[in-house]
Structures are given as structure tokens and as C-alpha cells.
């Protein structure tokens, strides 16, 4: 976090972590250290993604060029 903050924020954006939630985690008055808060956000987002993948099934494409 100290050396590559832009890369960290880019990763959060790629993983679709709420910008407002990240700002809360980094706030000086946050209830826990920023690294712990950010880890919780990333973990929660990955759990959410897993749940979505398990509950929403996509159909296979028939055409090789379709995507």
C-alpha cells in the first residue's frame, strides 16, 4: 500500500470493489487497520463472485465466433 497505491486501486477497480467501501477502509477513524479492512472487502467480493457463478449458469455458445 505504501509503494504501489495506484496498482492497488486498479486491482480494486478490476475486482469491482466499491470505491466508497475502500475509502471507508482507508479512513483514519476506521474501526480496524486499513490493511485488515481492505482484506475483508476483497474477501467479501470474492465470496460474492463465487456465489454469483454458482447460482447463475450461462449457456454454451454454438458458434465458434460468437462471444
C-alpha positions in Angstrom: 0.0 0.0 0.0 2.9 2.3 0.7 4.7 1.8 -2.6 2.1 1.0 -5.3 -1.2 2.6 -4.3 -2.2 3.2 -7.9 -1.8 -0.5 -8.7 -3.8 -1.5 -5.6 -6.6 0.8 -6.6 -6.6 -0.5 -10.1 -6.9 -4.0 -8.7 -9.9 -3.0 -6.6 -11.5 -1.4 -9.7 -10.9 -4.6 -11.7 -12.4 -6.8 -9.0 -15.3 -4.4 -8.8 -14.8 -3.5 -5.1 -16.9 -0.4 -4.1 -14.8 2.7 -4.2 -16.8 4.1 -1.2 -16.1 1.0 0.8 -12.4 1.3 0.1 -12.4 4.9 1.1 -14.1 3.9 4.4 -11.5 1.2 5.0 -8.7 3.8 4.5 -10.3 6.5 6.7 -8.2 7.4 9.7 -11.2 6.7 12.0 -11.9 3.3 10.6 -12.6 0.6 13.3 -9.7 -1.6 12.1 -6.4 -1.0 10.3 -6.6 -0.3 6.6 -4.9 -3.5 5.5 -7.4 -5.6 7.5 -10.4 -3.6 6.2 -9.2 -3.9 2.6 -8.6 -7.6 3.0 -12.1 -8.0 4.3 -13.5 -6.1 1.3 -11.5 -8.2 -1.2 -12.6 -11.4 0.6 -16.2 -10.4 0.7 -16.2 -9.5 -3.1 -14.6 -12.9 -4.0 -17.3 -14.7 -2.0 -19.9 -12.7 -3.8 -18.4 -13.6 -7.2 -18.3 -17.2 -6.2 -22.0 -17.2 -5.2 -22.9 -15.5 -8.5 -21.0 -18.1 -10.5 -22.7 -20.9 -8.6 -26.2 -19.5 -9.0 -26.2 -18.0 -12.5 -25.4 -20.5 -15.2 -24.6 -19.5 -18.8 -25.4 -21.4 -21.8 -22.6 -22.7 -24.1 -22.2 -20.8 -27.4 -22.9 -22.9 -30.5 -21.0 -20.7 -32.9 -17.1 -20.6 -32.5 -17.1 -16.9 -33.5 -19.8 -15.9 -31.0 -18.7 -14.2 -27.8 
